[in-house]
Amino acid sequence: MAVPAITPLPTPPNRQSAAAEFTEQADEFLGALPQFQVDTNNVASYAEQMAGEAETARDKSAQWADAPKGTEVEPGRYSALHYAEHAEEQVQLATDQVALAEAQVQLATDEADRAAGEANEASLQAINAAQSAAAAEAAGGMGNLAILQATALSF
């Protein structure tokens, strides 16, 4: 709706004017008052409509800012608060995932250290078994017993 205009009133009558001129100006002035009333009422209606639209816009802007998470402001569209809360949740999920990844790294490191220790122990046992077998071979008749003992020590 276009802003309504108020038709300007004619020059009001002046008591200093001659009687005929005064009467003519008074008739013209008074004759313009009904249109002035219509124009003024139109402007008042327009102002009320604009005030209503401003209130609606104010309320809608509040919804766009503060509507709770999951509440659509318009179909498929959500408030700034919705997206802020969603972002906070995503940050928390990412933080949790980092903590889990760090824990998995620690577990893997611990397992690798344990496996390295066991491999080192197995290597020492293999060396001991080989030395026992060599000593048994050198001793002669006790060779089979020494091999059995060396094999048992390797476990």
N, C-alpha and C positions, 0 to 999 in steps of 0.2 A: 504494500500500500504506500503510495506516494504521500509525502507530507502535505496535508491540506493547507491551503492558503486562506488568509482572511482578506476579504475584499476591503480596500481602504474606504473609510467613511469620507463623505464629502465635507467641505469646509462647514463648520458649525455656524449658526447665525450669530451675528454680533449686534448687541443692543445699540451700538452707535450707527448702524446702517439705517437707511431710509426704510419706512414701513413696508413698502412693496418688496424691496430687496430682502428685508428680514424675513418676510413671510415666505418668499420663494426659497431662501436658504433653509429655513426651518422645515418646510415641507420636504425638501430634498434630503435633509439630514434625517428627519424622522422616517421618511420612506426607506432609507437605507438600513435602518436598525433591524428589521426582520431578517434581512440577508446576513447582517453582522452576527445576529444571534445564531443562525444556522452555521455560519462559518466557525464561530467560536465553539459551538457544540461539537462540530466535526474535529476541531483541533483537540478539544478535551477528550473525545473518544479515541483519537489517534494516540494521545499521550497515555491514556489508560492501557491501550493495546501494547504500546512500546514498554510500559512498565511491567506488564504481564510477561512479555517476551524476555525482558531483562531478568525477571525472577526465574523464569524457566531456564534461561541460560546459566544463571548463577547456580541453580540446583543441579543442572547437568554437569557443570564444571566440578562441583563438589563430588558428584558420583565418579567422574573420571579420575579424581584425585584419591578418594577415600573408600570406594566400594570394597567390601571384604574380598579376600582371595576366593576365587571360584564363582563370583557373582558377575554375570555379564552386564555391562553397561549398555551395550548394543549387541545384537546377535553375533557371537564369536569374538567379541572385543571386550577387554577387561581393563580395570583401572590401573593407575600407576602403582598403587599399593599392592595389588595382586602381583604385578611383575616384580616389585621390590621383594616381596615375601618369597616368591618363587626363586629369585636370584639368591637370596639368603640360604634357602634350602639347598640349592645347587652348590653353593660354596661349602656348606656343611658336608654334603655328600662327597665333594672332592677332597675335603680335609680328611674325612674318614677313610677314603680310598688311599690317600697318601700314608696315613698311619698303618693301614693294613699292608700296604706294599713294603713299608719300612720293617714291619714285623716279619714279613715273609723273607726279606733280605737277611734279617738277623737269623731266622731259622735255617736258611740255606747256608749261611756262613758257619753256623754252629755245626750243621751236618757235614759240611766240607772239612772242617777242622777235625771232627770225630773220625771221618773216613780216612783222612790223612794220618791220624794217629794209629788207627787200626792197620793201615797199609804199612806204616813204619814198623809196628809190632810184628806183623806177618813177615816182613822182610828180615827182621832180626831172628825170628824163629826159623826161617828158611836157612839163614846163614848158620845158626846153631845146628840144625839138622844136617846140613852138608858137612860141617866140621865133625860132628859125631859119626857120620857115615864114613868119612875119610879116616878117622881114628880107628874105627872098627875094622876097616879094611886093612889098615896097617897092623892091627893087633892079631889078625889071622882068624882063629876059630871062633872068636866071639862076634864075628861080623854080623851074623843074622840077628843076634840079640841087640846089638848096637843099632842096627838099622830100624828095628822095631821101636827101640827107645827114642831114636831121633824122629821117627814118624809120629810117635805119640806126643812128643814135645812140640811138634809143629802145630798142634791143634790147640 
